[in-house]
Amino acid sequence: MAKEKSPREIAFEVLKRIEHEGAYANLAVNQAVKGAVTKLDRAFITEIVYGTVRRRLTLQWHLEHYLSKPWKKLDPDVRLILLQGAYQLIYMNKVPASAACNEMVNLTKKLRYRSAAGFVNGVLRNVARGKKNLKWPDKSLDPIEYIAVVHSHPRWLVKRWIENFGVEETEKLCTYNNQPSPVTARVNTLKTDYDGLSTALKSESVQVLSSRMIPEALAIVSGPPLDKLRAFKEGLFTLQDESSMLPASVLAPAPGTMVIDGCAAPGGKTTHLAELMENRGRILACDVHNHKLKLIEANKNRLGISIVTEELLDARELGEKYAGQADFLLLDVPCSGLGVLSRRADARWRKLPGDIVKMASLQWEIITGACRALKPGGIMVYSTCTITKEENQWLIDKFVSEFPEFETEDITNLLPFTIKTEDVEDARLGRLQLLPQRHGVDGFFVARLRRKR
């Protein structure tokens, strides 16, 4: 009878899928932990996989100090064993060093790398002994290398951020990206209110705090899986980061109006719009993927929303098909996603410098193709979950320059929170860039524009 796989072996298999087969970390982990015996094992596997992927460059830096040959010359599977072991030794304080070393050696043997077992043992024990005395790159001489290695981010990205934000802000941003992401629930105001949801969640052993930014949001501190709760199944709330609640708030659609959500899936912002509209009027929710439209349908049904109609449509075609029909238009466009790296352990390693240019080109096609769906006097909100000027401020500047029938509008009074002093001028100009290290939420950009004629 085959021996049951240990959590470390399961974690190794997941890492192999991510690193060698290109699997997405969240999907690979979710699939793997379904078969884990205990809640503790599931948490252990998840921590090892996400941590090893997220901290890969830092772990490699530690390990290379004890190698006699270049990192890339090692067998790929042995590299993963070393990375996984080093993560346990450096970041998992509750795991005894002896256990981490011994278990990774045993795993090496089980995976038929017996000749490498002694090597793995020696390297990991050196990491355990030397982790507190490791010499890092000199921050003053090479801040890019220092931040990239210490905070495990791609060098090209660190270089870019230093050019945009400076060294200290970049280090704070990278630090934020390595912390657990906050979890927030948006109250479904069609079914309950803040106090009602708070009471319902507490009755199901969920610990909550009030949101710092959004009145209809609660911060989730701890509790059972949220999608298993009675309150979730009854449609009392939606899981959504605070910053991604801003587009609907800034669009501020009136009840009874016609709204188009051009890039709607999976429906978090669509359903927020419907709640703000008191479920009165009409919302057309468009997406280019049919399977994603089904997510919108499932979300609206769970929340008790009846004014949303889904349509398989490329947002670039909105202006032609629905010319002059919308009172309000939301374009939460595809983007480079550099504002949400804390939520996706592997995302930082998948990004390339050219992605920003490609995304900005697509975004330009969307905003210029969709904008004429608005009536004269209609309102458009453009938003992204990234922090690049090419996709945000510069794109909006170019748009209002080339489309003079549109103008930005002051959003100060539409923001559901008190903005920071440094953001006041931008808000008056109709835009706001949220940065993780400054605002404590996902990086997000939002701009509000009115069609004058």
Helices and strands as residue ranges (DSSP letters): H 7-21, H 25-33, H 39-54, H 56-64, G 71-73, H 76-91, H 97-110, H 114-130, G 131-133, H 143-151, H 155-165, H 167-177, E 183-187, H 194-203, E 207-210, E 217-222, G 226-228, H 230-233, E 237-239, G 243-245, H 246-251, E 258-261, H 268-276, E 282-287, H 290-303, E 308-312, G 315-317, H 318-321, E 326-332, G 341-343, H 347-350, H 353-370, G 371-373, E 374-384, H 393-402, E 406-408, G 412-414, G 421-423, H 424-428, E 431-434, H 436-439, E 444-451
